[in-house]
Amino acid sequence: MRITSKGQVTIPITIREKLGFLPNSEVEFDVEGETLRVRMVKTERNRGKALVSRMRGKATAGMSTEKIMALTRSD
């Protein structure tokens, strides 16, 4: 694995999946001697909350809940 001229490296997908590193995950780096450690930053807002907040208010169809429910029920 090589470091690019911009200081970037690619974390192999097997490691990202095992550790749950998703796109836009925040990480922090710790140096211990000659060892570099990468850790996920624990934030109060997790991915699910961020998705919900981005979607909030997007599905406005101008219909009441009753009308939407009637469309989803089978006859």
C-alpha positions in Angstrom: 0.0 0.0 0.0 1.3 3.4 -0.9 0.7 6.9 0.4 -0.3 9.4 -2.3 1.4 12.8 -2.7 -1.6 14.2 -0.8 -1.0 11.9 2.1 -3.9 9.6 1.3 -4.2 5.9 1.7 -7.0 3.5 0.9 -8.3 1.3 3.7 -9.2 -2.1 2.2 -12.9 -2.8 2.0 -12.7 -5.9 4.2 -11.3 -3.8 7.0 -13.8 -0.9 6.4 -16.7 -3.4 6.5 -15.3 -5.2 9.6 -14.9 -1.9 11.5 -18.0 -0.1 10.2 -16.1 2.7 8.5 -18.7 4.1 6.1 -18.4 7.0 3.7 -18.3 10.3 5.7 -17.2 8.5 8.9 -15.1 10.7 11.1 -11.8 9.2 12.2 -9.0 10.3 14.4 -5.3 9.3 14.4 -3.1 8.5 17.4 0.7 7.9 17.2 2.3 5.6 19.7 6.0 5.2 19.0 6.2 4.2 15.4 2.6 2.9 15.3 -0.3 4.8 13.8 -3.7 4.0 15.1 -6.9 5.0 13.3 -10.1 5.1 15.3 -13.7 6.0 14.6 -14.8 9.2 16.3 -17.7 8.6 18.5 -20.3 11.3 17.9 -23.7 11.9 19.3 -25.3 12.0 15.9 -25.0 8.6 14.4 -25.6 7.8 10.7 -29.3 7.0 11.1 -30.0 10.3 12.8 -28.2 12.1 10.1 -30.2 10.4 7.4 -33.5 11.1 9.1 -32.6 14.8 9.6 -31.7 15.1 5.9 -35.0 13.4 4.8 -37.2 15.3 7.2 -39.8 17.3 5.2 -38.9 15.8 1.8 -41.9 13.5 1.4 -44.6 16.2 1.4 -47.2 15.0 -1.0 -50.0 17.3 0.1 -52.0 14.3 1.3 -53.3 13.5 4.8 -52.1 10.5 6.7 -55.5 8.9 6.2 -55.2 9.3 2.4 -51.7 7.8 2.3 -52.8 4.9 4.5 -55.8 4.2 2.2 -53.4 4.0 -0.8 -51.2 1.5 1.0 -53.9 -0.8 2.2 -55.1 -3.7 0.1 -58.7 -3.9 -0.7 
